[in-house]
């Protein structure tokens, strides 16, 4: 009897893996453009998209009732889900540290980003160091543990930082007791990165020599493993992306030339507010640009920031995305309208604007075979909006990741009273507990 | 004396006759006055910078400049009720920062006279349809000392001004010189994100024990009351010209506040601070506006009962408390509306001032009626800051602060086609647009 029941459960579970979202306006961001119709999801993957999709027996049907569906939003630059400080500020090259080690799956920012339609985020270190730490791509699978958040198969990265932030520790505010740390200028930032790659190239040569000897049947003593240089070696081998925080045109060009000299690629320039000044050079290098929609004026190096940056760079052949740089998930939760700003500033088409937060960041993170558009075979990471997602008046209603629903606005609202009651109960218990302790042992 | 004033009037008349040549007629537009119903195919006559007439049939006199606005809309220019525009250029660069003077009580300081009309932020902000703003002398979150931080807490930062976002000098930009006295109300620090603190931490580490923090908080409120009491005493001595009375600039600046001619803009965010601010207003008999009351929902009834308007911050925000619903900050305007509390919006950041309309729209997305959102960035702000006779709606006699749009002015994708400030068309350019044009031509 137990066995039969179990089997029945398994059968149900298998059937439940099929979901159909129907009666929707679908901005696919793929070859199909925007279509009215349905999406069939099977085993977490998009199985069919079109006007007439047959609903398999036993499928879960979500009637979008004329609402909009877009691919899950991808944030190419975030600091959410990080436990504690995002900077290992003691050294200027800290490529040995890894965000993967400090993922906090209970950060409420994950849920809040999810509630704004975000399904994937590139989690980076801060920008205190010329070479920061190792980065990781996550999916907003709220409720899973740290390992469960990690976007399996997504290539990891290494954060670089140029300009004011990495040189800040070399030029602290007057009156500060902080010790001076090299570098203090953009010249020093360039040198710091070159010195690191100078070392890394020698390190890689040692290991290459060792590998060659091993494959020649010899038994050499292996070189000493250096965790700092190991990450840089991976960059040289193309196994790890470089995501570089930058603002000014001069420093962008500087890093391109370092990469050229050492034979590696910059995958994305991050923030890159003066990217429009060197768009030609960025495009020629093959780097992507992940920028803010309309930030300006918050520091000197963004004095020449312009809200037209995304539009200019895109028109000059750069692969552009718009990111949040969010620590609490606030800006992350409205990246759809951040993308829409490219329509206002520079007249981008609707599809190209939405691509700034979907397909383009997927390409920049090398995961566009999995996510970024609504196309057959891709992960069913989908967001249902009540209105045009490029409007201020739209809000995410449901968010699916791998075909599973991780956010539902109606359920969020209907669950509020219960959660508040639970909180009050816990607070009351805590109060009684404290009162008990004050009274001392009975 | 009489003949002289007649003479002045005659002079004024002839001046306006000459200026009549500068009259501009905006024709065939869909006009949204905010304080009245939408008018299709209406015209607006601008004369001497003011709205001289609105209607369907306005006679065009010979030589009058006309602008055809068929197919587009005209709204009143928007008002940001919370900025440091003109006083701060780059927030993180101290030398470009003129907010937060040294001193606990500095009512004599005037934001207006430190407004740099050529601040790059003005151009960036007004092309998005914001034509006026409140600019404050302090950052709003305590801490005087010329932006140096770490100084003693600041209670009164000085007088906030309401300004037009265009003009050759700050005098030309002036709308209301002392539109409000900025007061930062104390708060009990250390309110944690996990359920609200209030208990003494064990082992003497972390934030100050609650009893200590509370004592400090009460002392600070006492200090503010003492200052107002002293000002009241000064006012009495001044009126009676008491022996030994000498003029004091600090105290002089308090007179309009005590006479309820100038409201106190009280920055109070937490429930306790807002409640105590209301008690303070009662005790001191001053006019008040509460700024950024994040815990508004818990005190809305009291605010309504005391007829105290509020300035709500950005809806592009999240609650600090992880237990709060994700949309708490977004639903705040709808809650204020339902409770009958009068409100306007402020962005409280120069960089985000241009996003004022989007914040208003977001309030609509989360439950605020659209008309109320529009009012909160126009007429409500004008009324709260004593500028309703000047701006905030399209009405005869007000400054022609107008924006021409191809759609809903609160929507992110809407293009602003023209901006008029005091009847003058403002060029739709700024540092960012100049760079755009220049770099698009880079070969």
Boltz contact constraints between the chains, C-beta under 6 A:
constraints:
  - contact:
      token1: [A, 108]
      token2: [B, 322]
      max_distance: 6.0
  - contact:
      token1: [A, 112]
      token2: [B, 326]
      max_distance: 6.0
  - contact:
      token1: [A, 115]
      token2: [B, 326]
      max_distance: 6.0
  - contact:
      token1: [A, 276]
      token2: [B, 439]
      max_distance: 6.0
  - contact:
      token1: [A, 277]
      token2: [B, 439]
      max_distance: 6.0
  - contact:
      token1: [A, 296]
      token2: [B, 351]
      max_distance: 6.0
  - contact:
      token1: [A, 297]
      token2: [B, 90]
      max_distance: 6.0
  - contact:
      token1: [A, 297]
      token2: [B, 351]
      max_distance: 6.0
  - contact:
      token1: [A, 298]
      token2: [B, 91]
      max_distance: 6.0
  - contact:
      token1: [A, 298]
      token2: [B, 351]
      max_distance: 6.0
  - contact:
      token1: [A, 299]
      token2: [B, 92]
      max_distance: 6.0
  - contact:
      token1: [A, 300]
      token2: [B, 90]
      max_distance: 6.0
  - contact:
      token1: [A, 300]
      token2: [B, 93]
      max_distance: 6.0
  - contact:
      token1: [A, 304]
      token2: [B, 435]
      max_distance: 6.0
  - contact:
      token1: [A, 306]
      token2: [B, 432]
      max_distance: 6.0
  - contact:
      token1: [A, 306]
      token2: [B, 435]
      max_distance: 6.0
  - contact:
      token1: [A, 306]
      token2: [B, 436]
      max_distance: 6.0
  - contact:
      token1: [A, 307]
      token2: [B, 432]
      max_distance: 6.0
  - contact:
      token1: [A, 308]
      token2: [B, 436]
      max_distance: 6.0
  - contact:
      token1: [A, 312]
      token2: [B, 439]
      max_distance: 6.0
  - contact:
      token1: [A, 328]
      token2: [B, 318]
      max_distance: 6.0
  - contact:
      token1: [A, 330]
      token2: [B, 318]
      max_distance: 6.0
  - contact:
      token1: [A, 337]
      token2: [B, 412]
      max_distance: 6.0
  - contact:
      token1: [A, 340]
      token2: [B, 412]
      max_distance: 6.0
  - contact:
      token1: [A, 340]
      token2: [B, 413]
      max_distance: 6.0
  - contact:
      token1: [A, 343]
      token2: [B, 413]
      max_distance: 6.0
  - contact:
      token1: [A, 344]
      token2: [B, 413]
      max_distance: 6.0
  - contact:
      token1: [A, 392]
      token2: [B, 358]
      max_distance: 6.0
  - contact:
      token1: [A, 392]
      token2: [B, 361]
      max_distance: 6.0
  - contact:
      token1: [A, 392]
      token2: [B, 411]
      max_distance: 6.0
  - contact:
      token1: [A, 392]
      token2: [B, 412]
      max_distance: 6.0
  - contact:
      token1: [A, 393]
      token2: [B, 365]
      max_distance: 6.0
  - contact:
      token1: [A, 395]
      token2: [B, 365]
      max_distance: 6.0
  - contact:
      token1: [A, 416]
      token2: [B, 325]
      max_distance: 6.0
  - contact:
      token1: [A, 423]
      token2: [B, 323]
      max_distance: 6.0
